[in-house]
Every structure is written in C-alpha cells, then in structure tokens.
C-alpha cells in the first residue's frame, strides 16, 4: 500500500485558453488527503468547485468539460494526465477562467509545474488501483475504445487520418512516470487549417495558434514536429487524462480512432463497475 500525495507548495501558471481564447491563471495548491483533484473557479462569486470525476463530465466535444452547479471547466485533460502520470492524488486547482492555459498544447508544461511544486506524501493510504476483471467496450461507428484485464496500465492506440502526412499511426505504451515524461507529455494538440473557421463559429479554437497547436494545411505540416507520430502520442495523452477521472486503473486500454466522447464514456462505465 502506498500513501496519498499532494503538491508540496502553491505554484501558478498563466496563459491563454485554447478554445475560449481567454487569459487565465491556474494555481496548484496542496489539498487534504481524500479530496482528489478539484477545480475552483476563482473568477466567480464564492469560487464554486467541481471535482475531476467521470460523473461530472457534461460535454466531450473537442475537449472534456466538467460541471457542477455554477462551476464549469473544460479542456482539463492535459492537466489531469500530468497529475495522473506524476502520481498526484490531491490538489486544489484554482482557475481564473473557464479553461486552463493551453500552454504549448501538450502536458509537458504542467508536468514541469508539478515538478517545480514538488510532491509530498500524506498520512492516509492511497486506494488500490481499480482492477479491470472483464472487458469493457464503447463503440461508435468506425471507432472504439476498450479496457481489458492486465497487470499494469497499458495503452494501445491506432489513429487513422486521411491527411497525406498522417495516415495510420500506432502507439503501444506501458504507462510509467518516466515513459510519460519522455514519450507522451511533449506531444501536442493537432489541428487542421480547413477546420479553423468552422471551429471558431462554434466558439472553439479561439486561442489556437502555431505556438500551441500542430497545424496541418491540405498538403503539409506548418509546425515542426516533436515526434513523427505526434498525433497518436497526443491521442494517448488524452486517454490518460480522460481516464484519470476514475482514478488509477490496472488494465490494458485498446483504442481505434477514439475521442474524448468515447474516452469519457469508458470512464463512466468503469466508475459504474466500482
């Protein structure tokens, strides 16, 4: 049995929201054992809070949205992935807008923020991982995500995209803190020029730029890549962040063309099993 953890000290990060386009500051604060990851909207009266739990997911279009009463936050998956990979159980995330900073479009700045704060062990014991004992699957037309029994936490993802520079990308990783920091955390959000106007018409991608999104036009990539298969690595990052909503699991996740909608649907299925 391991002890629960929280950040050792308060740290802040300021930037712009990917979809909202709003300036925002987040502050990671030490939190009591058993409290989990909780977001507090400091820009709203009374700083209403929403816990990072699967039951609080209200939308999964292009990003994961959490909502409870007056408290609403979205695009939380990159930060949650960093918490999960770094083994942080409890943290109060004060946030001055509806969406955390996009930073560079990856989890790496959040991982580094957590490292700068430090991590401390608490007196209470950590709940054992949720052991997957039977296969759970969520299927949409031409895509699916499933979790199978497995001694560890492994993600196998197949991404297919018609863009000539993308095609089929495959990733298979045993998720550990070291592996996440090196191979997954730096992978950034992907976007396409032909989607920009439609997304902005929906109030999305208002803060997107070549500095925080890997952008493709019809023929080429406009952003220098960090990995040849950065797309599938980021998809795996999203799976980690979305499944973090149920806590730690022992299972093998297999996904084909999965999205936040499928990821969070699986998270809810897992939570219902326990």
FIDRENPA-496885 format. One line per field, with one value per residue (C-alpha): residue in one letter; x, y, z. Coordinates in Angstrom, 2 decimals, padded with zeros to 5 digits. Layout:
% residues N
residuo = A  ...
east = X  ...
north = Y  ...
up = Z  ...
END
This chain:
% residues 274
residuo = X  X  X  X  X  X  X  X  X  X  X  X  X  X  X  X  X  X  X  X  X  X  X  X  X  X  X  X  X  X  X  X  X  X  X  X  X  X  X  X  X  X  X  X  X  X  X  X  X  X  X  X  X  X  X  X  X  X  X  X  X  X  X  X  X  X  X  X  X  X  X  X  X  X  X  X  X  X  X  X  X  X  X  X  X  X  X  X  X  X  X  X  X  X  X  X  X  X  X  X  X  X  X  X  X  X  X  X  X  X  X  X  X  X  X  X  X  X  X  X  X  X  X  X  X  X  X  X  X  X  X  X  X  X  X  X  X  X  X  X  X  X  X  X  X  X  X  X  X  X  X  X  X  X  X  X  X  X  X  X  X  X  X  X  X  X  X  X  X  X  X  X  X  X  X  X  X  X  X  X  X  X  X  X  X  X  X  X  X  X  X  X  X  X  X  X  X  X  X  X  X  X  X  X  X  X  X  X  X  X  X  X  X  X  X  X  X  X  X  X  X  X  X  X  X  X  X  X  X  X  X  X  X  X  X  X  X  X  X  X  X  X  X  X  X  X  X  X  X  X  X  X  X  X  X  X  X  X  X  X  X  X  X  X  X  X  X  X  X  X  X  X  X  X
east = 000.00  001.20  000.42  -001.60  000.20  -000.33  001.82  004.29  003.66  001.47  002.59  000.98  000.92  -000.58  -001.53  -004.43  -007.24  -007.14  -010.86  -012.00  -009.14  -009.27  -006.32  -006.22  -004.10  -004.14  -002.73  -001.94  -002.44  -001.79  -005.05  -006.17  -005.93  -009.04  -010.08  -008.92  -008.34  -010.77  -011.13  -012.22  -013.43  -011.87  -013.42  -016.92  -018.58  -017.90  -015.27  -017.56  -015.85  -016.09  -014.30  -012.43  -014.75  -016.35  -019.82  -019.20  -018.48  -021.19  -019.61  -016.82  -016.84  -013.17  -012.32  -013.52  -015.90  -016.57  -019.53  -021.15  -023.60  -022.05  -018.59  -017.65  -014.22  -013.17  -010.03  -008.86  -007.42  -003.81  -003.51  -005.24  -002.88  000.09  -001.42  -002.04  001.39  003.16  001.15  -000.61  -003.78  -004.98  -004.77  -006.93  -006.64  -007.68  -008.58  -009.45  -011.49  -013.45  -010.42  -006.82  -003.98  -003.23  000.49  002.26  -000.62  000.91  001.12  004.81  004.44  002.01  004.35  007.16  004.85  004.12  007.83  008.57  005.99  007.30  005.22  004.72  003.29  000.35  -000.59  -003.60  -003.15  -003.87  -006.77  -005.55  -005.91  -009.27  -008.53  -010.32  -011.67  -013.77  -013.56  -015.47  -016.05  -017.54  -018.25  -019.17  -019.34  -015.80  -014.18  -013.99  -012.20  -011.96  -010.18  -009.09  -007.72  -003.99  -001.39  -000.34  -001.53  -001.01  -002.50  -002.56  -003.96  -004.48  -005.17  -006.25  -006.47  -006.92  -004.29  -001.37  001.18  -000.70  -002.41  -002.25  -000.31  000.08  001.24  001.65  002.98  003.22  002.47  005.01  006.04  009.34  007.77  005.05  007.54  009.75  007.40  003.85  003.81  005.54  003.02  000.81  -002.74  -003.27  -005.36  -006.21  -006.48  -009.67  -011.40  -010.48  -013.48  -015.99  -014.46  -014.45  -018.09  -018.78  -016.80  -013.87  -010.13  -010.29  -006.87  -005.23  -002.03  001.10  002.67  000.22  -001.17  000.49  -001.23  -001.65  -002.88  -004.09  -000.61  001.93  002.58  003.09  004.61  007.92  007.08  008.47  007.77  007.00  003.88  002.96  -000.75  -001.15  001.00  -001.29  -004.32  -002.79  -002.18  -005.89  -006.88  -004.74  -006.27  -009.84  -009.47  -007.85  -011.42  -011.96  -008.62  -005.89  -006.74  -004.99  -005.93  -004.95  -006.71  -007.08  -008.48  -009.08  -009.84  -011.10  -012.13  -012.97  -016.57  -015.53  -012.82  -015.18  -017.94  -015.49  -014.53  -018.18  -018.52  -015.50  -016.83  -020.16  -018.31  -016.78
north = 000.00  003.49  006.80  009.53  012.56  016.26  019.12  020.44  024.14  026.53  027.24  029.29  029.33  032.00  031.68  031.61  029.07  027.00  027.15  030.14  032.42  033.99  034.92  032.61  031.80  028.46  027.85  024.36  024.16  021.43  019.67  017.32  013.57  012.09  015.31  014.31  016.82  019.75  022.88  026.16  028.99  031.99  034.37  033.50  034.60  032.12  030.30  027.31  023.96  020.91  017.63  015.84  012.84  010.99  011.73  015.47  015.23  017.16  017.59  015.96  017.90  018.57  018.70  017.31  019.50  019.15  020.83  021.01  023.79  027.12  025.60  024.67  023.97  022.43  021.23  019.73  016.52  017.70  018.82  015.70  013.49  015.20  014.70  011.04  010.34  012.19  010.32  013.35  012.25  015.50  019.10  022.21  023.87  027.50  028.71  032.29  031.38  028.53  026.81  026.10  027.60  025.66  026.30  024.68  022.29  019.39  018.16  018.96  022.47  021.05  018.18  020.70  022.87  019.90  019.10  022.69  022.47  019.15  016.22  015.19  012.01  012.26  010.11  008.42  005.38  005.51  003.46  000.43  000.65  -000.34  -003.82  -004.47  -008.02  -008.09  -006.35  -003.08  -001.54  001.63  001.54  004.28  003.82  003.00  003.67  002.12  002.05  -000.93  -001.89  -005.47  -007.19  -006.52  -006.34  -002.72  000.25  -000.05  001.88  000.69  003.25  003.20  006.54  006.87  010.17  010.88  013.64  012.58  013.26  011.36  008.18  005.33  005.88  003.25  003.61  000.99  002.08  000.79  004.00  004.90  008.36  008.15  006.95  009.59  012.42  011.30  009.93  011.22  014.52  016.57  015.52  018.47  019.01  018.60  020.98  021.50  024.78  023.67  023.30  026.70  028.74  026.04  025.64  029.39  029.56  027.07  029.18  026.76  027.14  030.89  030.74  028.35  029.32  027.80  028.18  025.84  023.54  021.32  022.69  020.98  022.57  020.40  019.20  019.80  020.39  024.06  023.29  021.47  018.08  016.76  013.15  011.68  010.14  013.09  012.70  009.22  010.12  013.04  010.78  008.53  011.58  012.42  008.87  009.13  012.47  011.32  008.00  009.84  010.86  007.43  007.23  004.66  001.51  -001.76  -002.60  -002.61  000.11  -000.61  002.14  002.84  006.44  007.17  010.66  012.49  011.30  007.63  008.07  009.66  007.17  004.40  006.27  006.33  002.60  001.87  004.01  002.16  -001.13  000.05
up = 000.00  -000.89  000.77  -000.93  -002.32  -002.96  -004.24  -001.69  -002.28  -004.25  -007.83  -010.60  -014.40  -016.67  -020.33  -022.77  -023.14  -026.35  -027.08  -025.00  -026.08  -022.62  -020.42  -017.42  -014.39  -012.62  -009.15  -007.91  -004.15  -001.58  -000.69  002.10  001.66  000.13  -001.62  -005.10  -007.89  -007.56  -009.70  -008.06  -010.33  -008.62  -011.17  -009.95  -006.73  -003.96  -006.06  -006.82  -007.16  -009.39  -008.76  -011.53  -011.63  -014.51  -013.15  -013.64  -017.40  -019.27  -022.70  -024.70  -027.98  -028.84  -025.13  -021.80  -019.80  -016.07  -014.44  -011.00  -010.19  -011.13  -011.57  -015.13  -016.62  -019.92  -021.72  -018.43  -019.92  -020.41  -016.79  -015.48  -017.49  -015.82  -012.35  -013.10  -014.52  -011.70  -009.07  -007.57  -005.80  -004.24  -005.48  -005.39  -008.80  -008.59  -012.07  -013.08  -016.18  -017.72  -019.25  -018.15  -020.21  -023.37  -022.76  -025.74  -026.47  -024.52  -020.92  -020.57  -019.04  -016.45  -015.64  -015.14  -012.99  -010.74  -010.55  -009.53  -006.75  -005.50  -004.31  -000.68  000.81  003.17  006.14  004.57  002.34  -001.39  -002.69  -004.64  -008.44  -009.89  -011.23  -014.51  -014.34  -017.50  -020.87  -021.12  -024.56  -026.02  -029.75  -032.18  -035.97  -037.19  -033.79  -030.34  -027.02  -024.67  -021.47  -020.78  -017.67  -017.35  -014.59  -015.09  -017.13  -020.86  -023.78  -027.39  -029.82  -033.60  -035.29  -038.91  -040.74  -044.48  -044.48  -046.73  -043.97  -041.27  -042.45  -039.92  -036.70  -033.98  -030.40  -027.67  -024.27  -020.73  -018.86  -016.18  -014.92  -016.78  -020.03  -019.85  -019.30  -022.17  -024.82  -024.20  -022.27  -025.03  -027.72  -028.72  -029.91  -033.65  -035.81  -039.46  -041.35  -043.12  -039.72  -038.31  -039.43  -038.51  -035.06  -034.40  -035.48  -032.66  -030.18  -030.27  -031.01  -030.30  -028.62  -031.07  -032.88  -034.39  -030.92  -029.19  -031.91  -034.51  -037.61  -040.99  -044.20  -047.08  -048.00  -045.25  -041.57  -040.67  -037.27  -036.65  -035.15  -031.88  -032.92  -036.36  -034.78  -032.56  -033.37  -031.88  -028.87  -028.13  -028.52  -025.86  -023.67  -023.96  -022.98  -019.84  -018.89  -019.50  -017.68  -014.75  -013.95  -012.39  -010.59  -011.09  -013.00  -013.72  -017.27  -020.94  -022.95  -026.66  -028.85  -032.54  -033.52  -030.02  -028.93  -025.70  -026.10  -026.18  -023.53  -021.02  -021.82  -020.93  -017.77  -016.73  -017.47  -015.30  -012.47  -012.59  -012.11  -008.86
END
